[in-house]
Amino acid sequence: MQDLIDACSNALLEIDPDSNGISRRQIEQDIRYLESDEGGSIPLERHRDGKRIFYRYSDTKFSINNQPLNQVELEQIASAMQILSRFKGMPQFEWVNELAPKMEQTFLLEKHQETIISFDNNRYLKGIEYLGELFQAILYKKVLCLEYQSYRSEIPKEYQVHPYYLKQYNNRWFLLGLSETWDRISTFALDRIITIHDSNTPYISNCDYNFDDYFEDIIGVTLYQDAEPVLITLTFNKDAAPYVLSKPLHGSQKKISENESEVVVSIDVIPNYELESLILSYGDRVKVSGPESFQKVIKERLVRASGMYN
């Protein structure tokens, strides 16, 4: 037992130098698990010598590395393969289609014909074919030249980009990277990219941005330079209230008040186009109560929308 404790403790120290090792009780629990059906039913023998017990495999040729997967593990693999197979149209998941038949044959996995899970993914989205190439460029730190045409531009323009991050929002994919044109982080929608080719420019690594923090104060992907968060108050009617309370608009959302007819919440965010679109999607079920400047923005958009039906 002491030999097992020492061996496991030394292995843990190689992974974590601050590890306190492993206890006798944990080793005993692990042995019981390995002997169980769930743990693989290893062929273990115990030999007593005085007060000490020695452990060994009853089959001297046995190795846990050659142990076949048990039923629980096979079912877990089958479930994982079913989930991965739903990522159709995603370039970096093409390997799943090739791997699935091999897994089914090797491990005799039962193939489910019916779909039991679905993801909100637009496989026909223009530009989705660039996703794998952009993923590789970020992974291997390659500078790219993008031929890109924004919605506001009548002709395409070329941008040299140091790619850092891919983000999906509202069923669209976006690339974030350092643009040499503007010398700052810029956002490029994949469906507006026309062509991509490599550049020989030395790659500038991302040392300034943590993208978990980058998106902290916004909804969507648009972050205006030097903009500060604004406390926005929204009043939802009783029909929208349960949905808004169960699925907050933003992580900063707080409930201010609630009664039988309405609920008032606040969000502390940087206003952008995506926020406007999200609020407008609630139609007549929400009112921007403040601040007045943002209320005016939403009101003007509603007036323009209403005018289209006059």
SEVO-550665 format. One record per atom (N, C-alpha, C): atom name; x, y, z. Coordinates in pm, whole numbers, plus 50000, padded with zeros to 5 digits. Example, Ala and Ser with C-alpha at 12.3 -4.5 7.8 and 13.67 -1.06 7.14 Angstrom:
2
N,51319,49431,50780 $
CA,51230,49550,50780 $
C,51320,49670,50780 $
N,51285,49775,50708 $
CA,51367,49894,50714 $
C,51290,50003,50787 $
***
This chain:
310
N,50082,49880,50000 $
CA,50000,50000,50000 $
C,50086,50127,50000 $
N,50193,50125,50081 $
CA,50279,50243,50087 $
C,50347,50269,49953 $
N,50383,50161,49883 $
CA,50443,50177,49750 $
C,50345,50246,49655 $
N,50217,50207,49663 $
CA,50115,50268,49576 $
C,50095,50416,49610 $
N,50092,50446,49739 $
CA,50076,50585,49784 $
C,50192,50670,49734 $
N,50315,50616,49749 $
CA,50433,50692,49706 $
C,50432,50715,49555 $
N,50398,50610,49480 $
CA,50397,50621,49334 $
C,50294,50724,49287 $
N,50174,50720,49345 $
CA,50068,50813,49305 $
C,50103,50955,49348 $
N,50160,50970,49468 $
CA,50198,51104,49516 $
C,50306,51165,49428 $
N,50404,51083,49387 $
CA,50510,51133,49299 $
C,50455,51176,49163 $
N,50357,51099,49112 $
CA,50296,51134,48985 $
C,50219,51266,48996 $
N,50152,51286,49108 $
CA,50079,51412,49130 $
C,50173,51530,49141 $
N,50287,51508,49203 $
CA,50386,51616,49217 $
C,50441,51662,49083 $
N,50450,51569,48987 $
CA,50496,51606,48854 $
C,50396,51698,48785 $
N,50268,51679,48816 $
CA,50163,51763,48757 $
C,50148,51893,48834 $
N,50148,51882,48967 $
CA,50130,51999,49054 $
C,50233,51995,49166 $
N,50338,52078,49157 $
CA,50444,52079,49259 $
C,50393,52111,49399 $
N,50275,52173,49408 $
CA,50219,52209,49540 $
C,50127,52102,49595 $
N,50119,51989,49525 $
CA,50029,51882,49568 $
C,50072,51826,49704 $
N,49974,51792,49785 $
CA,49999,51730,49915 $
C,49999,51577,49908 $
N,50001,51525,49785 $
CA,50002,51380,49772 $
C,49864,51322,49780 $
N,49856,51194,49809 $
CA,49729,51123,49812 $
C,49720,51041,49940 $
N,49600,51024,49989 $
CA,49581,50954,50117 $
C,49561,50805,50095 $
N,49583,50728,50201 $
CA,49560,50584,50196 $
C,49413,50555,50165 $
N,49326,50633,50226 $
CA,49183,50609,50205 $
C,49145,50626,50059 $
N,49204,50727,49991 $
CA,49173,50749,49850 $
C,49221,50633,49765 $
N,49342,50582,49795 $
CA,49394,50466,49721 $
C,49300,50347,49738 $
N,49255,50324,49860 $
CA,49165,50210,49886 $
C,49034,50225,49810 $
N,48981,50349,49804 $
CA,48858,50372,49729 $
C,48879,50350,49580 $
N,48995,50394,49530 $
CA,49025,50377,49388 $
C,49036,50229,49352 $
N,49098,50151,49441 $
CA,49112,50007,49416 $
C,48975,49941,49410 $
N,48887,49980,49502 $
CA,48751,49923,49502 $
C,48678,49959,49373 $
N,48701,50081,49326 $
CA,48636,50124,49202 $
C,48688,50041,49084 $
N,48819,50021,49076 $
CA,48878,49946,48966 $
C,48831,49801,48964 $
N,48800,49749,49079 $
CA,48751,49610,49088 $
C,48603,49599,49052 $
N,48532,49711,49056 $
CA,48389,49708,49028 $
C,48364,49697,48877 $
N,48240,49663,48840 $
CA,48204,49654,48698 $
C,48222,49789,48629 $
N,48186,49895,48699 $
CA,48196,50029,48641 $
C,48341,50067,48616 $
N,48431,50022,48703 $
CA,48572,50058,48691 $
C,48651,49966,48601 $
N,48589,49859,48550 $
CA,48658,49772,48457 $
C,48685,49632,48506 $
N,48653,49602,48632 $
CA,48670,49467,48689 $
C,48811,49414,48669 $
N,48911,49491,48713 $
CA,49050,49447,48695 $
C,49076,49321,48777 $
N,49158,49228,48727 $
CA,49187,49102,48798 $
C,49292,49124,48907 $
N,49250,49158,49027 $
CA,49342,49194,49135 $
C,49350,49084,49241 $
N,49472,49059,49288 $
CA,49493,48963,49399 $
C,49558,49035,49516 $
N,49531,48982,49635 $
CA,49593,49036,49757 $
C,49673,48924,49825 $
N,49794,48953,49866 $
CA,49878,48856,49935 $
C,49923,48915,50067 $
N,49892,48849,50174 $
CA,49928,48899,50306 $
C,50064,48845,50350 $
N,50146,48935,50405 $
CA,50275,48898,50461 $
C,50286,48968,50596 $
N,50249,48893,50700 $
CA,50243,48955,50832 $
C,50130,49057,50836 $
N,50163,49182,50873 $
CA,50061,49288,50879 $
C,50045,49360,50745 $
N,50132,49331,50651 $
CA,50128,49401,50524 $
C,50054,49320,50418 $
N,49987,49395,50327 $
CA,49917,49331,50215 $
C,49982,49379,50087 $
N,50012,49284,50001 $
CA,50072,49316,49871 $
C,49966,49296,49761 $
N,49968,49385,49664 $
CA,49868,49382,49556 $
C,49937,49350,49424 $
N,49868,49270,49341 $
CA,49919,49239,49208 $
C,49804,49194,49121 $
N,49828,49200,48987 $
CA,49729,49147,48895 $
C,49739,48995,48896 $
N,49623,48930,48900 $
CA,49625,48783,48894 $
C,49672,48734,48756 $
N,49645,48815,48654 $
CA,49697,48787,48519 $
C,49820,48876,48500 $
N,49937,48816,48500 $
CA,50061,48895,48495 $
C,50076,48971,48363 $
N,50003,48934,48259 $
CA,50010,49004,48131 $
C,49908,49118,48121 $
N,49828,49130,48227 $
CA,49724,49233,48223 $
C,49786,49373,48236 $
N,49729,49468,48162 $
CA,49765,49609,48176 $
C,49639,49693,48164 $
N,49626,49789,48251 $
CA,49507,49875,48247 $
C,49504,49955,48116 $
N,49623,49974,48057 $
CA,49628,50048,47930 $
C,49564,49970,47816 $
N,49554,49837,47833 $
CA,49492,49754,47730 $
C,49348,49718,47763 $
N,49297,49775,47871 $
CA,49163,49743,47917 $
C,49059,49798,47820 $
N,48969,49716,47770 $
CA,48864,49766,47680 $
C,48769,49859,47755 $
N,48701,49943,47679 $
CA,48606,50036,47740 $
C,48487,49959,47796 $
N,48438,50004,47912 $
CA,48320,49939,47968 $
C,48194,50000,47907 $
N,48079,49945,47943 $
CA,47953,49987,47881 $
C,47921,50133,47909 $
N,47950,50179,48030 $
CA,47922,50318,48065 $
C,48004,50412,47977 $
N,48133,50379,47961 $
CA,48220,50462,47878 $
C,48177,50460,47731 $
N,48133,50343,47682 $
CA,48086,50333,47544 $
C,47963,50422,47522 $
N,47872,50421,47621 $
CA,47752,50504,47609 $
C,47786,50652,47613 $
N,47888,50688,47693 $
CA,47930,50828,47698 $
C,47990,50872,47565 $
N,48070,50784,47504 $
CA,48130,50814,47373 $
C,48020,50828,47268 $
N,47923,50738,47272 $
CA,47813,50743,47174 $
C,47737,50874,47186 $
N,47710,50918,47310 $
CA,47638,51044,47332 $
C,47719,51162,47281 $
N,47850,51159,47308 $
CA,47937,51268,47262 $
C,47941,51275,47111 $
N,47948,51159,47045 $
CA,47951,51157,46899 $
C,47821,51208,46839 $
N,47708,51179,46904 $
CA,47580,51228,46856 $
C,47575,51380,46862 $
N,47627,51436,46970 $
CA,47627,51581,46986 $
C,47719,51646,46883 $
N,47840,51592,46868 $
CA,47936,51650,46774 $
C,47886,51641,46630 $
N,47813,51537,46599 $
CA,47766,51518,46462 $
C,47663,51621,46421 $
N,47610,51697,46517 $
CA,47509,51798,46485 $
C,47572,51928,46434 $
N,47704,51940,46444 $
CA,47771,52062,46398 $
C,47795,52054,46247 $
N,47688,52036,46173 $
CA,47701,52025,46028 $
C,47731,52163,45969 $
N,47817,52164,45868 $
CA,47851,52289,45804 $
C,47963,52366,45870 $
N,48014,52316,45982 $
CA,48122,52383,46053 $
C,48253,52324,46006 $
N,48338,52402,45939 $
CA,48459,52347,45878 $
C,48549,52270,45973 $
N,48566,52321,46097 $
CA,48659,52253,46187 $
C,48602,52124,46245 $
N,48476,52090,46211 $
CA,48416,51967,46261 $
C,48392,51866,46149 $
N,48455,51887,46034 $
CA,48439,51791,45925 $
C,48494,51654,45962 $
N,48593,51652,46052 $
CA,48653,51525,46093 $
C,48552,51434,46163 $
N,48447,51492,46220 $
CA,48348,51412,46291 $
C,48280,51316,46195 $
N,48248,51364,46074 $
CA,48180,51279,45976 $
C,48267,51160,45936 $
N,48399,51180,45935 $
CA,48490,51071,45901 $
C,48512,50977,46018 $
N,48515,51034,46138 $
CA,48545,50954,46257 $
C,48426,50871,46303 $
N,48304,50924,46286 $
CA,48185,50857,46339 $
C,48170,50712,46293 $
N,48181,50683,46161 $
CA,48167,50542,46119 $
C,48273,50451,46179 $
N,48397,50502,46191 $
CA,48504,50421,46249 $
C,48475,50390,46396 $
N,48424,50489,46468 $
CA,48391,50469,46610 $
C,48278,50367,46624 $
N,48178,50380,46537 $
CA,48064,50289,46545 $
C,48107,50145,46517 $
N,48199,50128,46421 $
CA,48245,49994,46386 $
C,48337,49937,46493 $
N,48430,50019,46542 $
CA,48529,49973,46639 $
C,48465,49938,46772 $
N,48373,50024,46819 $
CA,48315,50005,46951 $
C,48172,49955,46946 $
N,48125,49920,46824 $
CA,47990,49868,46807 $
C,47887,49961,46868 $
N,47905,50090,46840 $
CA,47811,50189,46893 $
C,47681,50181,46816 $
N,47571,50190,46888 $
CA,47440,50187,46824 $
C,47417,50320,46753 $
N,47380,50314,46627 $
CA,47359,50435,46548 $
C,47213,50479,46558 $
N,47193,50602,46609 $
CA,47058,50655,46620 $
C,47021,50728,46491 $
N,46912,50687,46429 $
CA,46869,50751,46306 $
C,46795,50882,46335 $
N,46720,50886,46445 $
CA,46641,51004,46475 $
C,46727,51111,46542 $
N,46696,51236,46513 $
CA,46767,51349,46575 $
C,46710,51375,46713 $
N,46796,51384,46814 $
CA,46748,51408,46949 $
C,46802,51538,47007 $
N,46884,51610,46928 $
CA,46933,51740,46974 $
C,46961,51826,46851 $
N,46936,51955,46865 $
CA,46954,52046,46752 $
C,47019,52174,46801 $
N,47107,52231,46717 $
CA,47174,52355,46750 $
C,47130,52464,46653 $
N,47124,52586,46703 $
CA,47086,52700,46621 $
C,47205,52742,46536 $
N,47217,52681,46420 $
CA,47333,52706,46335 $
C,47287,52716,46190 $
N,47322,52828,46127 $
CA,47286,52850,45988 $
C,47396,52797,45897 $
N,47381,52673,45851 $
CA,47485,52609,45771 $
C,47497,52671,45633 $
N,47397,52751,45592 $
CA,47399,52814,45460 $
C,47448,52958,45466 $
N,47494,53002,45582 $
CA,47540,53139,45599 $
C,47659,53166,45507 $
N,47653,53276,45435 $
CA,47763,53315,45348 $
C,47887,53343,45432 $
N,48001,53292,45390 $
CA,48126,53315,45461 $
C,48160,53207,45561 $
N,48068,53112,45586 $
CA,48094,53006,45684 $
C,48211,52919,45639 $
N,48238,52918,45507 $
CA,48347,52836,45456 $
C,48484,52889,45499 $
N,48489,53013,45548 $
CA,48615,53071,45593 $
C,48646,53039,45740 $
N,48549,52981,45809 $
CA,48564,52964,45953 $
C,48685,52879,45989 $
N,48703,52766,45920 $
CA,48816,52679,45949 $
C,48949,52746,45920 $
N,48958,52820,45809 $
CA,49081,52888,45772 $
C,49117,52996,45873 $
N,49017,53070,45920 $
CA,49041,53175,46020 $
C,49081,53114,46154 $
N,49018,53002,46188 $
CA,49053,52932,46311 $
C,49200,52891,46310 $
N,49246,52838,46198 $
CA,49385,52796,46185 $
C,49480,52916,46189 $
N,49439,53026,46129 $
CA,49522,53146,46128 $
C,49543,53200,46270 $
N,49439,53195,46351 $
CA,49452,53238,46491 $
C,49541,53143,46567 $
N,49518,53013,46545 $
CA,49594,52911,46617 $
C,49742,52919,46586 $
N,49776,52941,46458 $
CA,49917,52940,46417 $
C,49973,53080,46394 $
N,49898,53183,46437 $
CA,49946,53322,46436 $
C,49993,53366,46297 $
N,49898,53367,46204 $
CA,49925,53407,46066 $
C,49850,53536,46034 $
N,49921,53631,45974 $
CA,49859,53756,45931 $
C,49782,53731,45801 $
N,49664,53791,45790 $
CA,49580,53769,45674 $
C,49547,53900,45603 $
N,49529,53891,45471 $
CA,49476,54002,45393 $
C,49331,53969,45359 $
N,49240,54051,45403 $
CA,49098,54028,45379 $
C,49047,54125,45274 $
N,48983,54072,45172 $
CA,48905,54157,45082 $
C,48765,54161,45141 $
N,48725,54279,45184 $
CA,48607,54291,45270 $
C,48519,54407,45223 $
N,48390,54384,45224 $
CA,48295,54489,45186 $
C,48190,54502,45294 $
N,48196,54610,45370 $
CA,48098,54633,45475 $
C,47965,54676,45414 $
N,47860,54677,45496 $
CA,47729,54718,45446 $
C,47727,54866,45406 $
N,47818,54944,45465 $
CA,47820,55087,45437 $
C,47907,55123,45317 $
N,47980,55027,45264 $
CA,48073,55054,45154 $
C,48018,55001,45022 $
N,48034,55081,44916 $
CA,47985,55041,44785 $
C,48083,54949,44713 $
N,48211,54954,44753 $
CA,48313,54871,44689 $
C,48393,54798,44796 $
N,48451,54681,44762 $
CA,48534,54608,44859 $
C,48664,54682,44887 $
N,48719,54661,45006 $
CA,48848,54717,45044 $
C,48934,54604,45100 $
N,49065,54624,45096 $
CA,49156,54522,45149 $
C,49211,54566,45284 $
N,49207,54473,45379 $
CA,49255,54501,45514 $
C,49358,54395,45554 $
N,49467,54439,45614 $
CA,49565,54345,45668 $
C,49535,54328,45816 $
N,49508,54204,45855 $
CA,49454,54177,45989 $
C,49538,54073,46061 $
N,49565,54100,46188 $
CA,49628,54002,46278 $
C,49514,53938,46357 $
N,49468,53818,46318 $
CA,49346,53760,46376 $
C,49368,53710,46519 $
N,49269,53741,46607 $
CA,49281,53705,46748 $
C,49166,53617,46799 $
N,49046,53638,46746 $
CA,48931,53579,46815 $
C,48814,53562,46718 $
N,48739,53452,46734 $
CA,48617,53428,46658 $
C,48499,53425,46754 $
N,48392,53493,46718 $
CA,48276,53498,46806 $
C,48148,53484,46723 $
N,48056,53406,46775 $
CA,47926,53392,46711 $
C,47823,53472,46788 $
N,47741,53546,46715 $
CA,47631,53619,46777 $
C,47514,53623,46680 $
N,47397,53590,46732 $
CA,47274,53597,46653 $
C,47288,53519,46522 $
N,47348,53401,46534 $
CA,47362,53309,46421 $
C,47457,53359,46313 $
N,47542,53456,46345 $
CA,47644,53503,46252 $
C,47779,53492,46320 $
N,47886,53477,46239 $
CA,48021,53467,46290 $
C,48098,53595,46261 $
N,48185,53632,46357 $
CA,48264,53754,46345 $
C,48409,53724,46382 $
N,48500,53790,46309 $
CA,48643,53782,46338 $
C,48686,53912,46404 $
N,48759,53902,46514 $
CA,48817,54018,46578 $
C,48968,54009,46568 $
N,49029,54117,46528 $
CA,49174,54118,46515 $
C,49227,54259,46504 $
N,49358,54269,46509 $
CA,49424,54398,46497 $
C,49429,54438,46350 $
N,49363,54549,46317 $
CA,49363,54598,46180 $
C,49474,54701,46164 $
N,49563,54680,46067 $
CA,49671,54775,46044 $
C,49617,54905,45984 $
N,49499,54899,45924 $
CA,49438,55019,45867 $
C,49403,55120,45975 $
N,49344,55069,46085 $
CA,49300,55158,46192 $
C,49388,55149,46317 $
N,49482,55052,46317 $
CA,49573,55034,46430 $
C,49496,55010,46560 $
N,49394,54928,46552 $
CA,49316,54892,46671 $
C,49239,54763,46643 $
N,49178,54711,46748 $
CA,49095,54592,46733 $
C,48973,54627,46648 $
N,48948,54545,46547 $
CA,48834,54567,46458 $
C,48755,54438,46444 $
N,48630,54453,46406 $
CA,48539,54340,46391 $
C,48500,54323,46245 $
N,48511,54200,46196 $
CA,48478,54170,46057 $
C,48374,54057,46053 $
N,48260,54082,45990 $
CA,48159,53978,45974 $
C,48202,53882,45865 $
N,48196,53752,45892 $
CA,48243,53654,45794 $
C,48161,53659,45665 $
N,48033,53695,45675 $
CA,47950,53698,45555 $
C,47977,53819,45468 $
N,48068,53910,45512 $
CA,48106,54024,45429 $
C,48248,54007,45372 $
N,48314,53895,45406 $
CA,48447,53867,45352 $
C,48431,53810,45211 $
N,48510,53863,45117 $
CA,48504,53817,44978 $
C,48615,53716,44950 $
N,48739,53752,44989 $
CA,48851,53659,44972 $
C,48946,53673,45091 $
N,49028,53568,45111 $
CA,49131,53569,45214 $
C,49260,53516,45154 $
N,49371,53582,45181 $
CA,49500,53524,45146 $
C,49604,53563,45251 $
N,49709,53483,45260 $
CA,49812,53504,45362 $
C,49895,53627,45332 $
N,49952,53683,45439 $
CA,50044,53795,45427 $
C,50177,53755,45489 $
N,50285,53811,45438 $
CA,50418,53783,45492 $
C,50456,53877,45606 $
N,50364,53962,45646 $
CA,50390,54055,45755 $
C,50409,53980,45886 $
N,50507,54017,45969 $
CA,50524,53952,46100 $
C,50400,53969,46187 $
N,50363,53863,46253 $
CA,50242,53860,46334 $
C,50263,53936,46466 $
N,50166,54019,46501 $
CA,50168,54091,46629 $
C,50075,54018,46724 $
N,50131,53959,46828 $
CA,50050,53880,46922 $
C,49961,53971,47005 $
N,49852,53912,47052 $
CA,49758,53985,47137 $
C,49807,53984,47281 $
N,49854,54097,47328 $
CA,49902,54108,47466 $
C,49817,54204,47548 $
N,49718,54267,47485 $
CA,49643,54374,47552 $
C,49497,54341,47579 $
N,49443,54239,47513 $
CA,49299,54216,47523 $
C,49267,54078,47578 $
N,49182,54077,47679 $
CA,49121,53954,47727 $
C,48977,53957,47676 $
N,48943,53867,47583 $
CA,48815,53879,47517 $
C,48697,53842,47607 $
N,48722,53774,47718 $
CA,48614,53755,47816 $
C,48576,53890,47876 $
N,48676,53974,47899 $
CA,48651,54109,47952 $
C,48605,54204,47842 $
N,48655,54182,47720 $
CA,48627,54271,47608 $
C,48476,54285,47584 $
N,48403,54172,47597 $
CA,48260,54172,47571 $
C,48176,54191,47697 $
N,48240,54220,47808 $
CA,48171,54227,47936 $
C,48062,54334,47937 $
N,48085,54448,47872 $
CA,47994,54563,47884 $
C,47906,54582,47762 $
N,47901,54485,47672 $
CA,47820,54502,47552 $
C,47732,54380,47528 $
N,47631,54402,47444 $
CA,47550,54293,47390 $
C,47590,54281,47243 $
N,47627,54163,47199 $
CA,47670,54144,47062 $
C,47820,54154,47047 $
N,47866,54219,46940 $
CA,48009,54225,46910 $
C,48062,54366,46887 $
N,47974,54465,46877 $
CA,48017,54600,46844 $
C,48055,54678,46969 $
N,48185,54713,46980 $
CA,48235,54791,47093 $
C,48294,54921,47039 $
N,48228,55032,47069 $
CA,48276,55161,47022 $
C,48393,55208,47108 $
N,48493,55265,47043 $
CA,48614,55309,47111 $
C,48582,55418,47213 $
N,48642,55402,47332 $
CA,48632,55500,47441 $
C,48489,55519,47493 $
N,48396,55432,47456 $
CA,48259,55443,47507 $
C,48250,55387,47648 $
N,48163,55444,47728 $
CA,48146,55402,47867 $
C,48007,55341,47886 $
N,47993,55245,47978 $
CA,47862,55185,48005 $
C,47761,55289,48055 $
N,47636,55265,48019 $
CA,47526,55352,48059 $
C,47421,55267,48129 $
N,47364,55321,48238 $
CA,47258,55249,48309 $
C,47127,55273,48236 $
N,47075,55168,48174 $
CA,46953,55177,48094 $
C,46839,55108,48169 $
N,46726,55177,48180 $
CA,46609,55123,48250 $
C,46504,55084,48147 $
N,46453,54964,48161 $
CA,46355,54911,48066 $
C,46231,54863,48140 $
N,46113,54898,48089 $
CA,45987,54855,48148 $
C,45918,54757,48053 $
N,45904,54632,48097 $
CA,45840,54528,48016 $
C,45698,54502,48067 $
N,45606,54474,47974 $
CA,45470,54442,48016 $
C,45462,54299,48069 $
N,45347,54262,48116 $
CA,45331,54133,48184 $
C,45357,54014,48091 $
N,45335,54034,47958 $
CA,45358,53923,47866 $
C,45506,53891,47850 $
N,45589,53995,47850 $
CA,45733,53976,47830 $
C,45807,53952,47960 $
N,45747,53989,48073 $
CA,45816,53983,48202 $
C,45875,53846,48235 $
N,45798,53736,48224 $
CA,45857,53605,48260 $
C,45978,53569,48175 $
N,45972,53603,48046 $
CA,46082,53571,47956 $
C,46207,53650,47992 $
N,46191,53779,48020 $
CA,46305,53865,48051 $
C,46368,53827,48185 $
N,46285,53788,48281 $
CA,46339,53750,48412 $
C,46409,53616,48408 $
N,46362,53524,48323 $
CA,46425,53392,48315 $
C,46545,53391,48221 $
N,46547,53483,48125 $
CA,46659,53494,48032 $
C,46703,53640,48027 $
N,46790,53682,48119 $
CA,46833,53823,48126 $
C,46894,53870,47995 $
N,46873,53997,47966 $
CA,46929,54057,47845 $
C,47081,54066,47852 $
N,47133,54083,47974 $
CA,47277,54100,47994 $
C,47310,54058,48136 $
N,47436,54027,48159 $
CA,47478,53981,48291 $
C,47460,54086,48400 $
N,47450,54212,48362 $
CA,47434,54320,48461 $
C,47288,54346,48497 $
N,47196,54270,48434 $
CA,47053,54298,48455 $
C,47012,54284,48602 $
N,46936,54383,48649 $
CA,46883,54382,48785 $
C,46735,54419,48782 $
N,46656,54352,48864 $
CA,46514,54384,48873 $
C,46496,54500,48969 $
N,46428,54605,48921 $
CA,46405,54723,49005 $
C,46270,54713,49075 $
N,46168,54673,49000 $
CA,46035,54658,49059 $
C,45952,54563,48973 $
N,45844,54513,49033 $
CA,45756,54422,48962 $
C,45617,54430,49023 $
N,45515,54435,48938 $
CA,45377,54427,48985 $
C,45298,54343,48887 $
N,45167,54343,48898 $
CA,45085,54255,48816 $
C,45088,54292,48668 $
N,45119,54417,48636 $
CA,45111,54462,48497 $
C,45246,54478,48428 $
N,45356,54492,48505 $
CA,45485,54518,48442 $
C,45601,54485,48534 $
N,45720,54476,48474 $
CA,45843,54459,48550 $
C,45945,54559,48496 $
N,46018,54622,48587 $
CA,46117,54721,48550 $
C,46255,54665,48582 $
N,46344,54664,48482 $
CA,46480,54613,48502 $
C,46580,54718,48453 $
N,46703,54702,48497 $
CA,46811,54790,48450 $
C,46926,54705,48398 $
N,46996,54756,48299 $
CA,47118,54693,48250 $
C,47225,54801,48237 $
N,47347,54765,48272 $
CA,47459,54860,48268 $
C,47549,54821,48151 $
N,47524,54880,48034 $
CA,47593,54839,47911 $
C,47632,54960,47827 $
N,47718,54934,47728 $
CA,47751,55035,47628 $
C,47650,55022,47514 $
N,47571,55123,47487 $
CA,47472,55113,47379 $
C,47539,55088,47244 $
N,47480,54999,47167 $
CA,47529,54971,47032 $
C,47413,54923,46946 $
N,47442,54892,46821 $
CA,47339,54851,46726 $
C,47269,54723,46772 $
N,47345,54628,46826 $
CA,47286,54502,46870 $
C,47189,54521,46985 $
N,47221,54613,47076 $
CA,47129,54642,47187 $
C,46999,54703,47133 $
N,47012,54796,47039 $
CA,46893,54857,46980 $
C,46805,54750,46915 $
N,46869,54659,46839 $
CA,46793,54554,46770 $
C,46724,54461,46869 $
N,46792,54431,46978 $
CA,46734,54342,47079 $
C,46612,54406,47142 $
N,46621,54533,47177 $
CA,46508,54602,47238 $
C,46392,54615,47139 $
N,46424,54648,47014 $
CA,46320,54660,46913 $
C,46250,54527,46886 $
N,46320,54415,46911 $
CA,46260,54284,46887 $
C,46142,54257,46981 $
N,46135,54330,47092 $
CA,46023,54313,47186 $
C,45902,54396,47145 $
N,45916,54481,47043 $
CA,45803,54556,46992 $
C,45732,54638,47097 $
N,45600,54619,47106 $
CA,45519,54698,47199 $
C,45518,54641,47341 $
N,45606,54546,47367 $
CA,45610,54486,47501 $
C,45713,54550,47593 $
N,45786,54650,47541 $
CA,45890,54713,47623 $
C,45894,54863,47594 $
N,45933,54938,47696 $
CA,45954,55082,47682 $
C,46088,55117,47748 $
N,46168,55197,47678 $
CA,46292,55247,47737 $
C,46255,55362,47830 $
N,46275,55343,47958 $
CA,46238,55445,48056 $
C,46350,55546,48080 $
N,46471,55509,48048 $
CA,46584,55600,48065 $
C,46713,55533,48026 $
N,46815,55615,47996 $
CA,46816,55762,47998 $
C,46744,55819,47876 $
N,46719,55949,47878 $
CA,46643,56014,47772 $
C,46713,56004,47637 $
N,46847,56009,47638 $
CA,46921,56004,47511 $
C,46899,55873,47439 $
N,46903,55761,47513 $
CA,46883,55631,47449 $
C,46735,55610,47418 $
N,46648,55662,47502 $
CA,46504,55654,47475 $
C,46473,55720,47341 $
N,46540,55834,47314 $
CA,46519,55908,47189 $
C,46564,55825,47069 $
N,46676,55752,47083 $
CA,46726,55668,46974 $
C,46622,55562,46936 $
N,46569,55492,47035 $
CA,46470,55387,47009 $
C,46341,55446,46954 $
N,46300,55558,47010 $
CA,46176,55622,46964 $
C,46187,55661,46817 $
N,46301,55719,46777 $
CA,46319,55761,46638 $
C,46316,55641,46543 $
N,46373,55530,46585 $
CA,46371,55411,46500 $
C,46230,55355,46486 $
N,46152,55361,46594 $
CA,46014,55314,46588 $
C,45929,55405,46499 $
N,45955,55534,46506 $
CA,45882,55629,46422 $
C,45912,55602,46274 $
N,46040,55580,46243 $
CA,46078,55551,46104 $
C,46015,55420,46057 $
N,46011,55322,46144 $
CA,45952,55193,46109 $
C,45802,55210,46085 $
N,45736,55285,46169 $
CA,45592,55308,46155 $
C,45562,55384,46027 $
N,45652,55479,45993 $
CA,45632,55559,45873 $
C,45635,55477,45745 $
N,45699,55364,45748 $
CA,45705,55278,45630 $
C,45569,55220,45595 $
N,45471,55223,45687 $
CA,45339,55168,45662 $
C,45236,55276,45633 $
N,45279,55403,45633 $
CA,45185,55511,45604 $
C,45160,55520,45454 $
***
